[in-house]
Amino acid sequence: MRIALAQIVSGEDPAANLSLVAEQAARAAGSGADLVLFPEATMRCFGRSLREVAEPLNGPWANGVRQIADQHRIAIVAGMFTPSEDGRVRNTLLAVGPGLDAHYDKIHLFDAFGFTESVTVAPGEEPVVISVAGVRVGLTTCYDVRFPGLYLALAEQGAELVAVCASWAAGPGKVDQWALLTRARALDATVFVAAAGQADPLAAGAARTAVPGGSETLAADNGAGGWVPQPTAPTGVGHSALISPRGEVLESLGAEPGLLVADLDPADLAAVRAAIPVLANRRI
């Protein structure tokens, strides 16, 4: 299987972000990739109202991603926002392509480091595994990576590769934590991990502008037409990577935007699981 990780900086305009998907999917397909992963919040960056852009899975933005996937005959996983029944939104990974139409709603919400994702986002409930080019792929989003039980559950459902699509919040030690957590989850569940994050806006020469809530902080739409002051919303730190079931970083990017393309062989996974049968040995 050939996989591509598109490390982009998404902005507030869903149409412009869809153009980024089209551009990077074309590059990935031209490199022979079967699957291209985009980050969490590809549809719209955090720090702006999510509810005003949220749309159903058959809405125009999602259908635009489907058209791109169909045009290039490639599977695409990209972060978007869909409406929730309670007036919030869901943080959704759309997975579409030849013979594929699925989605995953983020289970673990980022109520950490002073940010409260659950104000605007409703949690998902079910782990999701898809199949691309004969490889079983589990889907996870950002903060999910701190919960090893989800990765074990995906492996037990047959996942050979787990994607983690993220808009990883910057801060002291956060790049190191991203690297450590993604490698640890590969070891925990003996799976390949494809960690696709937003690039660092500063490395891309971009900057977030202020929104209602003050000149120094971003704010979150509270779902009722008001704004809840927040610390700086998660943007990205880059450092997307493909990690082996041995916890080895096979390929990686830096902080700036880029496209990582790499091959993985499920036979390598079988060899690791034969040598280190943690799934078979697990008792609790």
C-alpha positions as CSV (number, residue, x, y, z in Angstrom):
1,M,0.0,0.0,0.0
2,R,1.2,3.5,-0.8
3,I,0.0,6.2,1.5
4,A,0.3,10.0,1.4
5,L,0.0,12.4,4.3
6,A,-0.9,15.9,3.3
7,Q,0.4,18.4,5.9
8,I,-1.5,21.6,5.1
9,V,-2.6,24.8,6.9
10,S,-6.3,25.1,6.6
11,G,-8.0,28.5,6.8
12,E,-11.4,29.7,7.6
13,D,-12.8,29.4,4.1
14,P,-14.1,25.9,3.3
15,A,-14.0,26.5,-0.4
16,A,-10.3,27.5,-0.3
17,N,-9.6,24.5,1.9
18,L,-11.4,22.2,-0.6
19,S,-9.0,23.6,-3.3
20,L,-6.1,22.5,-1.1
21,V,-7.6,19.0,-0.9
22,A,-7.9,18.9,-4.7
23,E,-4.3,20.1,-5.1
24,Q,-2.8,17.7,-2.7
25,A,-4.9,14.7,-3.8
26,A,-3.7,15.2,-7.3
27,R,-0.1,15.2,-6.2
28,A,-0.7,12.1,-4.1
29,A,-2.4,10.3,-6.9
30,G,0.4,11.3,-9.3
31,S,2.8,9.6,-6.8
32,G,0.8,6.4,-7.0
33,A,-0.8,6.7,-3.6
34,D,-3.8,4.5,-2.8
35,L,-4.8,6.7,0.2
36,V,-4.2,10.4,1.1
37,L,-4.8,11.6,4.7
38,F,-5.6,15.2,5.5
39,P,-5.6,16.7,9.0
40,E,-8.4,17.3,11.4
41,A,-10.3,20.5,10.7
42,T,-9.4,20.5,7.0
43,M,-12.8,22.0,6.2
44,R,-12.2,25.0,8.6
45,C,-9.5,25.8,11.1
46,F,-10.4,26.0,14.7
47,G,-10.9,29.4,16.2
48,R,-13.8,30.3,14.0
49,S,-17.5,29.3,14.3
50,L,-17.8,25.6,13.3
51,R,-21.6,25.6,13.4
52,E,-21.9,28.0,10.5
53,V,-19.9,25.7,8.2
54,A,-21.1,22.3,9.5
55,E,-23.0,20.3,6.9
56,P,-24.4,16.8,6.4
57,L,-22.3,14.0,5.0
58,N,-24.1,14.5,1.7
59,G,-23.5,18.3,1.6
60,P,-21.6,20.3,-0.9
61,W,-18.2,20.2,0.8
62,A,-18.3,16.5,1.4
63,N,-19.5,15.9,-2.1
64,G,-16.7,18.0,-3.4
65,V,-14.2,15.7,-1.6
66,R,-16.0,12.7,-3.2
67,Q,-15.6,14.3,-6.7
68,I,-11.9,14.8,-6.1
69,A,-11.5,11.2,-4.9
70,D,-13.4,9.9,-7.9
71,Q,-11.5,12.1,-10.4
72,H,-8.1,10.8,-9.1
73,R,-9.2,7.3,-8.2
74,I,-7.8,7.7,-4.7
75,A,-9.1,7.2,-1.2
76,I,-9.3,10.4,0.8
77,V,-9.7,10.9,4.6
78,A,-10.2,14.6,5.6
79,G,-11.5,16.4,8.7
80,M,-14.8,18.2,8.4
81,F,-17.7,19.2,10.7
82,T,-21.2,17.8,10.7
83,P,-24.3,18.9,12.6
84,S,-25.1,17.2,15.9
85,E,-28.7,16.7,17.1
86,D,-28.1,18.8,20.2
87,G,-27.1,22.0,18.3
88,R,-23.3,21.4,18.5
89,V,-21.3,19.9,15.7
90,R,-19.4,16.7,15.3
91,N,-15.7,16.6,14.5
92,T,-15.8,14.2,11.6
93,L,-13.3,12.4,9.4
94,L,-14.8,11.8,6.0
95,A,-13.4,8.7,4.2
96,V,-14.3,8.4,0.6
97,G,-12.9,6.9,-2.6
98,P,-13.3,3.9,-5.0
99,G,-15.7,1.5,-3.2
100,L,-15.4,3.6,0.0
101,D,-17.9,5.9,1.7
102,A,-17.6,6.1,5.5
103,H,-17.0,8.5,8.4
104,Y,-15.7,8.6,11.9
105,D,-16.8,11.1,14.6
106,K,-14.1,12.0,17.1
107,I,-14.7,10.2,20.4
108,H,-12.3,12.0,22.8
109,L,-12.9,15.7,22.9
110,F,-10.0,18.2,23.6
111,D,-11.0,19.5,27.0
112,A,-7.4,20.1,28.0
113,F,-4.7,22.7,28.3
114,G,-7.4,25.3,28.9
115,F,-9.3,24.6,25.7
116,T,-12.9,23.2,25.8
117,E,-13.8,21.5,22.5
118,S,-16.9,20.0,24.1
119,V,-18.5,23.5,24.2
120,T,-19.0,23.3,20.5
121,V,-18.5,19.6,19.6
122,A,-20.5,16.5,20.5
123,P,-18.5,13.3,21.0
124,G,-18.7,10.3,18.7
125,E,-19.4,6.8,20.1
126,E,-18.1,4.1,17.8
127,P,-14.6,3.1,16.5
128,V,-14.4,2.9,12.8
129,V,-12.2,0.6,10.5
130,I,-12.2,1.0,6.7
131,S,-10.5,-1.0,4.0
132,V,-8.2,0.6,1.4
133,A,-6.1,-1.4,-1.1
134,G,-6.7,-4.5,1.0
135,V,-5.4,-2.9,4.2
136,R,-7.6,-2.4,7.2
137,V,-7.3,1.2,8.4
138,G,-8.6,2.5,11.8
139,L,-9.6,6.2,12.0
140,T,-8.7,8.4,15.0
141,T,-8.6,12.2,15.5
142,C,-6.0,14.2,17.5
143,Y,-6.7,13.9,21.2
144,D,-7.8,10.3,20.6
145,V,-4.0,9.5,20.5
146,R,-3.8,9.9,24.3
147,F,-6.2,6.9,24.8
148,P,-4.5,3.6,24.0
149,G,-7.7,1.6,24.6
150,L,-9.1,3.0,21.3
151,Y,-6.0,1.8,19.4
152,L,-6.3,-1.7,21.0
153,A,-10.0,-1.8,20.1
154,L,-9.2,-0.9,16.5
155,A,-6.5,-3.5,16.3
156,E,-9.0,-6.1,17.7
157,Q,-11.4,-5.1,14.9
158,G,-8.7,-5.9,12.4
159,A,-6.9,-2.6,11.9
160,E,-3.4,-3.0,10.5
161,L,-2.8,0.8,10.1
162,V,-4.3,3.5,12.3
163,A,-4.6,7.0,11.0
164,V,-4.5,9.9,13.4
165,C,-5.6,13.2,11.8
166,A,-4.8,16.2,14.0
167,S,-4.8,19.9,14.5
168,W,-2.2,19.5,17.3
169,A,-2.1,22.4,19.8
170,A,1.3,24.1,20.0
171,G,3.0,24.7,23.4
172,P,6.0,23.7,25.5
173,G,6.9,20.0,24.8
174,K,3.9,19.5,22.5
175,V,6.0,18.3,19.5
176,D,7.8,15.8,21.7
177,Q,4.5,14.6,23.1
178,W,3.1,14.2,19.5
179,A,6.1,12.1,18.5
180,L,6.0,10.0,21.7
181,L,2.3,9.3,21.7
182,T,2.1,8.3,18.1
183,R,5.1,5.9,18.5
184,A,3.6,4.5,21.7
185,R,0.3,3.8,20.1
186,A,2.0,1.9,17.3
187,L,3.7,-0.3,19.9
188,D,0.6,-0.7,22.1
189,A,-1.5,-2.1,19.3
190,T,1.3,-3.4,17.0
191,V,-0.1,-1.4,14.1
192,F,1.4,1.1,11.6
193,V,0.4,4.6,12.6
194,A,0.0,7.4,10.0
195,A,0.0,10.7,11.9
196,A,-1.2,13.5,9.6
197,G,-1.2,16.9,11.3
198,Q,-1.8,20.5,10.3
199,A,1.5,22.3,9.5
200,D,2.7,25.0,11.8
201,P,1.1,28.3,10.5
202,L,4.2,30.2,11.4
203,A,6.4,27.9,9.4
204,A,4.0,28.5,6.4
205,G,4.2,32.2,6.8
206,A,0.6,32.4,8.0
207,A,-1.0,33.8,11.2
208,R,-4.3,33.5,12.8
209,T,-6.3,36.7,13.2
210,A,-8.4,37.5,16.2
211,V,-12.1,36.8,16.5
212,P,-14.7,38.0,18.9
213,G,-13.4,37.5,22.4
214,G,-10.4,39.8,22.5
215,S,-7.3,40.7,20.6
216,E,-5.1,38.3,22.4
217,T,-7.3,35.2,22.5
218,L,-9.5,33.3,20.1
219,A,-13.0,32.4,21.1
220,A,-15.4,29.5,20.5
221,D,-18.9,29.7,19.3
222,N,-21.0,28.4,22.2
223,G,-23.7,27.1,19.9
224,A,-26.2,29.7,21.1
225,G,-25.0,32.7,19.1
226,G,-22.5,33.8,21.8
227,W,-18.8,33.4,22.2
228,V,-16.8,31.7,25.0
229,P,-13.3,33.1,25.5
230,Q,-10.7,30.5,24.8
231,P,-6.9,30.3,24.8
232,T,-5.4,30.1,21.4
233,A,-7.3,27.5,19.4
234,P,-5.4,24.4,18.2
235,T,-3.6,25.1,14.9
236,G,-0.8,22.7,14.2
237,V,2.8,21.9,14.8
238,G,3.5,19.7,11.7
239,H,5.8,16.7,12.1
240,S,3.5,14.3,10.3
241,A,5.0,10.8,10.3
242,L,4.5,7.2,9.2
243,I,5.5,4.8,12.1
244,S,6.1,1.1,12.0
245,P,4.5,-1.4,14.4
246,R,8.0,-1.5,16.1
247,G,7.6,2.1,16.9
248,E,10.2,3.2,14.3
249,V,9.6,6.5,12.4
250,L,9.8,5.4,8.8
251,E,9.2,8.8,7.2
252,S,8.5,12.2,8.6
253,L,8.0,15.9,7.8
254,G,9.1,19.0,9.6
255,A,6.9,22.0,10.7
256,E,6.2,23.4,7.2
257,P,3.6,22.2,4.7
258,G,4.5,19.2,2.7
259,L,3.3,15.9,1.3
260,L,4.8,12.7,2.7
261,V,4.5,9.6,0.4
262,A,5.6,6.2,1.6
263,D,5.0,2.5,1.2
264,L,4.0,0.0,3.8
265,D,3.8,-3.8,3.6
266,P,1.2,-5.7,5.7
267,A,3.7,-8.6,5.7
268,D,5.9,-6.5,8.0
269,L,3.0,-6.3,10.5
270,A,2.5,-10.0,10.5
271,A,6.2,-10.5,11.4
272,V,6.0,-8.1,14.2
273,R,2.9,-9.6,15.6
274,A,4.4,-13.1,15.5
275,A,7.5,-11.9,17.4
276,I,5.7,-9.6,19.9
277,P,2.1,-11.0,20.2
278,V,0.8,-8.4,22.6
279,L,-2.7,-8.7,21.3
280,A,-2.8,-12.4,21.8
281,N,-1.1,-12.2,25.2
282,R,-3.4,-9.4,26.5
283,R,-5.4,-10.5,29.5
284,I,-7.3,-7.3,30.5
